[in-house]
Amino acid sequence: MIYDLELMKVGKVYDNGTTAVAGFDLAVTKGEFIAFLGPSGCGKTTTLRMIAGFESISSGDMMIKGIRMNDVPAQKRPTSTIFQNYALFPHMTVRRNVGYGLAVKGMPKAEIDAKVDRILATLGLEDIAERKPERLSGGQRQRIALARGLVVEPDILLLDEPLGALDANLRKAIQNELKLLQKNLGVTFVFVTHAQSEALALSDRIVVMNQGRVEQISPPHQLYTRPNTPFVAQFVGRNTIFAGTVKGSEGGMTVAETASGTLAGKPSAAFDGGAHVNLVVPAEAIEVVPAQEARRERIAADFGGNVIDATISRFDVVGHISHLAVTLPDSRSIALEGHVEKYRPDAFAVGSQVVLSWSPEQATVIPAH
């Protein structure tokens, strides 16, 4: 199968010996929206720059539509790149900014005008075509950058934190437009971000990176609910992690002995008895019951034995949502939330004792290292 983009053991080592990216494997089909997610310095932007041709590849191969691109100059690759600062030419109108790449390629003016008109109409920019960037809003400049990247009809559009300069409300609006545009055009997008909310909302698959290596590649829901490594469990979502050793299995679930008691979850792999593991519990899976209402035996039966004592350390109501902080016996704090009708202020006073529980199917048991 020929992929739109394929990275095979791609690595980048700088002249001083620093490894920025190591052993990166990825195969992207046509029309996929792929997000590179990770903390600063994890290698996601370096990988994007290697795809674009702005950084050399130290090892491995990078293919676009089956053609090896390692030594192909950036300007000859079938890619376009959109940067966080948009890099618009201030002395040019919107129309000239959008058509710049086509003009550089020596395309006839009539053909440039037709392509520019078409992309301006697609992105709703016709009314501002003769304005200069300084007279435009952040959202308009972002759309111009998109138009300039798309008008050259790339096989792959590379986006390096393109929404980072926008305020929260505008960012959300542009996210929705970006996803719809990508689906309508069928262009492959590779998107770099450090904001997990953007990656989860926009992408078909997410590549989580850490210290130059790929930790996990999964669709958003799977990544959020089934982390494969301790780093992903800590970086994505709001998870509570219980370290323990495997006691055995029961009903397809792995049972582990932890400092908080015997707990069970769905295994991410086959584990031998005594193996060191982490049991990962999403905040959304945890139920909180006032201790005076709790019948531990019934709760343990309902939730596969996953029952832990805790204390309410904070309780706030914002709108119709209750925000709780509960403290575990090992002094860790967990932030939880739910509708105010479910978690009522009179039932969850600060300092009161509660019981936490969750279904084993909603927890994941992963290797400890």
Secondary structure by P-SEA (a helix, b strand, c coil): ccccbbbcccccccccccccccbbbbbbccbbbbbbcccccccaaaaaaaaaccccccbbbbbccccccccccccccccccccccccccccccaaaaaaaaaaaacccaaaaaaaaaaaaaaaccccccccccccccaaaaaaaaaaaaacccccbbbbccccccccaaaaaaaaaaaaaaaaaacbbbbbbbccaaaaaacccbbbbbccccccccccaaaaacccccaaaaacccbbbbbbbccccccccbbbbbccccbbbbbbccccccccbbbbbbccccbbbbcccccaaaaaaaacccbbbbbbbcbbbbcccbbbbbbbccccbbbbbbccccccccccccccccbbbbbbcccbbbcccc
